[in-house]
Amino acid sequence: MARRTALEESHFPPNEAKVEDLNAFRTPAQRRMIFEEFFLFQIGHAWRRHATSMELKPYVPQVDDRIRAAAARVLRSS
């Protein structure tokens, strides 16, 4: 279904549309709009995750045995 048709039928459903389907968001127009909205949400989420993963951190700490031993001492003394 075309986007414009789905938008029009979502706001002005045809007379033959069942009330139960309208209330359950199950008409073809409503399903089309729901799918599009969810699809765009997923694309935005994936883009954001990709952009975040591409950021370079200014400093990456290196954990060596000295730091591990210090952390173990702190945890044992608690």
Residue pairs with C-beta under 8 A, 6 or more apart in sequence:
1 9
1 28
1 29
1 32
3 32
3 36
5 29
6 28
6 29
6 30
6 32
6 33
6 36
7 29
7 33
8 29
9 17
9 27
9 28
9 29
10 27
10 29
10 30
10 33
13 22
13 27
13 29
17 27
20 26
21 27
22 30
25 31
25 34
